[in-house]
Amino acid sequence: MRAVVFERFGEPAEVREVADPRPAEHGVVVRVEATGLCRSDWHGWQGHDPDITLPHVPGHELAGVVEAVGARVTGWRPGDRVTVPFVCACGTCPSCAAGDQQVCERQTQPGFTHWGSFAQYVALDHADVNLVAVPDGMTFATAASLGCRFATAFRAVVQQGRVAAGEWVAVHGCGGVGLSAVMIAAASGARVVAVDISAQALELARKFGAAQCVDAARTEDTAAAIRDLTGGGAHLSLDALGSPATCAASVNGLRRRGRHVQVGLLPSHTGTTPVPMARAVALELELLGSHGMAAHTYPPMLESVRAGTLRPDLLVTATIPLDATPAALAALGSAPGAGVTVIEPWS
């Protein structure tokens, strides 16, 4: 099969022929029809993820058709249209038993713990726990956008963030995850303040329901701007980018007893990130992490998509072939981009 491969962290990837994957007894091989290009893939390419061994094929948000099935798989057959969360759970550890597959203690992640979906085929583990049927009428491009950014945003806003109608929600960073969060929060009846340095990203945020926008490139103190716009601060704030500056701004822009949800990855040389904890203590803020979404919790999200309340298809702003992926991956470092770029490996 053809796949995007890199031999060294931070050095150019290339498209080349590699061996086709084979399914584990509990897994499947999926023919990849569409896969998203995500900033997390860029972090992996830069060497920020200790699970990656070289050479490596990135890619973790995908949709396609089951090609081959392991001997112990009971719920899926070749030809099934599927997607999958980026966290593939084992199904048997204590966290999985509690229903928290998104923090599985023995999780695997395509594109990180093993070769991923920037390829024509990808192997996925524990298929009966992790696969999600793609509804009739949903395109593979839309389905691919669900597995990381949209499902991650849905859980961050609805499940972790506990958004309520009428609340102010601040979203720092309007890439794929951030724009998804804007759409989901607005559809939940919240008033959204979108923050980004890109005029294009802010324009899309307005399109997807943001009531206010803050241009971080022209605003010295984005947290103060949010407090002014919301009459005291956001009830719920998300760092959807993942940087010390956006994390701190998200916390500092909250009102009393507000809720911060960290969604964007925060790599650092020391393994820790400064957080304004004095404010968290004084205002009794909640600081929460959010890490994907378990497959068994997809139905409410899929029902909202089916009903047209949520439109993840509108977030797909570009489609590229596999050959264009190495350059697009490298470009994420300087320009994370607005909206969702989908790779079609067979085009």
TAMO-V98353 format. One record per residue. N is the residue number from 1. RES is the residue in one letter. PHI is phi as a letter, one per 30 degrees, with the letter a starting at -180 (none if undefined). PSI is psi in whole degrees, -180 to 180 (* if undefined). D_LAST is the distance of its C-alpha to the last C-alpha in Angstrom with 1 decimal. Layout:
n=[N	N]
res=[RES	RES]
phi=[PHI	PHI]
psi=[PSI	PSI]
d_last=[D_LAST	D_LAST]
This chain:
n=[1	2	3	4	5	6	7	8	9	10	11	12	13	14	15	16	17	18	19	20	21	22	23	24	25	26	27	28	29	30	31	32	33	34	35	36	37	38	39	40	41	42	43	44	45	46	47	48	49	50	51	52	53	54	55	56	57	58	59	60	61	62	63	64	65	66	67	68	69	70	71	72	73	74	75	76	77	78	79	80	81	82	83	84	85	86	87	88	89	90	91	92	93	94	95	96	97	98	99	100	101	102	103	104	105	106	107	108	109	110	111	112	113	114	115	116	117	118	119	120	121	122	123	124	125	126	127	128	129	130	131	132	133	134	135	136	137	138	139	140	141	142	143	144	145	146	147	148	149	150	151	152	153	154	155	156	157	158	159	160	161	162	163	164	165	166	167	168	169	170	171	172	173	174	175	176	177	178	179	180	181	182	183	184	185	186	187	188	189	190	191	192	193	194	195	196	197	198	199	200	201	202	203	204	205	206	207	208	209	210	211	212	213	214	215	216	217	218	219	220	221	222	223	224	225	226	227	228	229	230	231	232	233	234	235	236	237	238	239	240	241	242	243	244	245	246	247	248	249	250	251	252	253	254	255	256	257	258	259	260	261	262	263	264	265	266	267	268	269	270	271	272	273	274	275	276	277	278	279	280	281	282	283	284	285	286	287	288	289	290	291	292	293	294	295	296	297	298	299	300	301	302	303	304	305	306	307	308	309	310	311	312	313	314	315	316	317	318	319	320	321	322	323	324	325	326	327	328	329	330	331	332	333	334	335	336	337	338	339	340	341	342	343	344	345	346	347]
res=[M	R	A	V	V	F	E	R	F	G	E	P	A	E	V	R	E	V	A	D	P	R	P	A	E	H	G	V	V	V	R	V	E	A	T	G	L	C	R	S	D	W	H	G	W	Q	G	H	D	P	D	I	T	L	P	H	V	P	G	H	E	L	A	G	V	V	E	A	V	G	A	R	V	T	G	W	R	P	G	D	R	V	T	V	P	F	V	C	A	C	G	T	C	P	S	C	A	A	G	D	Q	Q	V	C	E	R	Q	T	Q	P	G	F	T	H	W	G	S	F	A	Q	Y	V	A	L	D	H	A	D	V	N	L	V	A	V	P	D	G	M	T	F	A	T	A	A	S	L	G	C	R	F	A	T	A	F	R	A	V	V	Q	Q	G	R	V	A	A	G	E	W	V	A	V	H	G	C	G	G	V	G	L	S	A	V	M	I	A	A	A	S	G	A	R	V	V	A	V	D	I	S	A	Q	A	L	E	L	A	R	K	F	G	A	A	Q	C	V	D	A	A	R	T	E	D	T	A	A	A	I	R	D	L	T	G	G	G	A	H	L	S	L	D	A	L	G	S	P	A	T	C	A	A	S	V	N	G	L	R	R	R	G	R	H	V	Q	V	G	L	L	P	S	H	T	G	T	T	P	V	P	M	A	R	A	V	A	L	E	L	E	L	L	G	S	H	G	M	A	A	H	T	Y	P	P	M	L	E	S	V	R	A	G	T	L	R	P	D	L	L	V	T	A	T	I	P	L	D	A	T	P	A	A	L	A	A	L	G	S	A	P	G	A	G	V	T	V	I	E	P	W	S]
phi=[none	c	a	d	b	b	c	b	d	i	c	e	d	b	c	a	d	b	d	d	d	b	d	d	e	c	b	b	c	c	d	d	c	a	b	d	c	b	d	d	d	d	e	d	d	d	j	d	c	d	d	d	c	c	d	b	c	d	j	b	b	a	b	l	b	d	c	b	b	d	d	c	d	c	c	b	b	e	j	d	d	b	b	a	d	d	c	c	d	d	i	b	d	e	d	d	d	d	i	c	d	d	b	e	d	b	d	b	b	e	i	b	d	a	e	c	c	d	a	d	b	b	c	b	d	h	e	d	c	c	d	b	d	d	d	e	j	d	d	d	d	d	d	d	d	d	d	c	d	d	d	d	d	d	d	d	d	d	d	d	d	h	e	b	e	j	d	c	b	c	b	c	j	c	d	d	d	d	d	d	d	e	d	d	d	d	d	d	j	d	c	c	c	c	b	a	c	c	d	d	d	d	d	d	e	d	e	c	k	d	d	b	b	b	d	d	d	c	c	d	b	d	d	d	d	d	d	d	d	c	i	k	k	d	d	b	b	b	c	c	c	j	a	e	d	d	d	d	d	d	d	d	d	d	d	e	i	d	b	c	c	d	c	d	d	b	d	a	d	c	i	b	b	d	b	d	d	d	d	e	d	d	c	h	d	c	c	b	c	b	b	i	a	d	e	d	c	d	e	d	d	d	d	d	d	d	d	i	d	c	b	d	d	d	d	d	c	a	b	b	d	e	d	d	d	e	d	d	d	d	d	d	d	c	b	e	i	c	i	c	c	c	c	c	d	c	d]
psi=[163	140	159	122	138	141	-27	145	133	-6	155	134	164	156	126	171	133	171	144	144	161	146	143	167	-34	5	-175	164	131	133	116	118	-28	144	140	152	117	151	-27	-34	-39	-43	-44	-43	-31	-9	19	-5	118	-12	-17	130	150	150	162	148	115	-177	123	-5	118	164	151	-155	133	125	-42	150	136	161	-26	3	129	-23	-2	150	156	138	-15	137	124	158	-176	144	156	-21	113	115	159	-28	-6	-12	168	-39	-43	-41	-29	-1	8	58	-22	-14	34	138	-15	37	152	154	114	138	-4	-68	-21	176	144	-153	9	61	170	-23	151	142	137	137	156	60	-38	-21	-33	-26	146	130	133	121	150	136	-15	131	158	-35	-43	-44	-37	-32	-12	-37	-29	-76	-47	-46	-39	-45	-39	-47	-40	-41	-48	-49	-53	-46	-20	47	145	149	138	-14	157	130	125	135	114	111	111	55	-150	-48	-46	-45	-36	-43	-40	-50	-45	-43	-44	-40	-22	-1	8	161	123	134	119	138	129	165	-8	127	-36	-43	-41	-34	-43	-39	-42	-42	-36	9	1	132	-30	152	142	120	103	-21	-22	6	118	-40	94	-33	-44	-39	-41	-43	-38	-46	-30	3	41	-12	160	148	-36	134	139	134	100	0	-60	77	156	-38	-45	-33	-49	-41	-38	-46	-44	-18	2	152	178	135	26	173	121	132	121	115	-45	144	148	70	143	160	-29	-13	-1	160	132	133	138	76	-27	-41	-39	-40	-50	-36	6	54	153	130	116	148	158	128	80	-159	135	148	-37	-12	7	-32	-46	-38	-47	-35	-39	-35	-44	-39	-11	4	-38	139	71	-23	-31	-17	-18	109	-10	145	130	157	169	-37	-24	-4	-44	-44	-39	-37	-47	-35	-20	-23	-37	-23	88	-27	158	143	-167	129	127	133	134	99	-20	1	*]
d_last=[13.3	11.4	12.7	14.1	17.8	20.9	24.3	26.6	26.8	26.1	24.9	21.5	18.7	16.5	13.4	14.9	15.5	17.6	19.3	18.0	20.0	22.8	24.2	27.6	30.2	29.8	26.0	22.8	19.4	16.5	13.0	11.2	9.2	9.9	12.2	14.4	15.6	19.3	22.5	23.5	20.7	22.3	25.7	24.7	23.4	26.8	28.7	30.0	29.4	31.9	29.9	27.2	28.0	26.4	24.1	21.7	18.2	18.2	16.7	18.8	17.6	15.2	14.8	13.7	15.6	18.6	18.1	21.5	24.7	27.6	31.1	32.5	29.9	31.5	29.6	26.1	24.7	21.6	19.5	20.7	18.4	19.2	19.2	21.6	23.8	23.2	26.8	26.9	30.6	32.9	34.7	38.1	39.3	41.8	39.3	37.1	40.3	41.1	37.8	36.5	33.4	31.8	34.5	34.5	36.7	34.5	31.1	27.9	24.9	21.4	20.5	24.3	26.5	23.9	20.4	17.9	14.5	12.6	11.5	10.1	13.7	16.6	20.3	22.3	26.1	28.7	26.4	29.4	30.2	26.8	24.3	24.1	23.1	20.6	22.7	22.1	20.7	19.0	15.2	13.3	12.8	16.6	17.4	15.7	17.9	20.9	21.2	22.4	23.1	24.0	25.9	27.5	28.7	29.9	32.0	33.2	34.4	35.6	36.6	37.6	38.4	40.2	39.5	42.0	42.3	44.1	43.4	42.1	38.9	37.8	34.2	33.9	30.5	28.0	24.6	22.5	25.4	28.0	26.6	26.2	29.8	30.9	29.5	30.9	34.3	34.7	33.9	36.6	39.1	39.3	39.8	37.2	37.6	34.4	34.7	32.4	32.6	29.8	30.8	27.2	27.3	30.7	29.8	27.1	29.7	32.1	29.6	29.1	32.9	34.5	38.1	38.7	36.7	37.9	36.6	37.1	37.0	40.1	41.9	44.0	44.5	41.7	43.6	46.7	44.7	43.3	46.9	48.1	45.5	46.0	49.8	50.0	46.6	43.6	44.2	40.8	38.7	35.4	34.3	30.5	29.9	32.1	34.6	38.4	38.9	36.8	38.3	41.8	41.1	39.9	43.1	45.4	44.1	45.2	48.4	50.9	49.6	46.0	43.0	40.5	37.3	35.5	31.7	30.3	30.8	33.8	33.7	36.9	38.9	41.7	39.6	41.3	40.9	43.9	44.3	47.1	49.0	52.3	50.8	49.2	52.7	54.6	52.5	51.6	47.9	45.4	42.8	40.0	36.8	33.8	31.2	28.4	29.4	30.3	28.3	31.6	32.0	28.7	30.4	32.2	29.1	27.0	30.0	30.1	26.4	27.2	30.3	28.5	30.7	27.8	24.5	21.9	19.3	21.1	20.5	16.7	17.0	13.7	9.9	8.2	5.5	7.4	9.2	10.8	12.1	15.3	16.7	15.9	17.7	20.6	21.0	21.8	25.2	26.5	24.7	23.6	22.2	22.8	20.7	17.6	14.4	11.5	8.7	5.6	5.7	3.8	0.0]
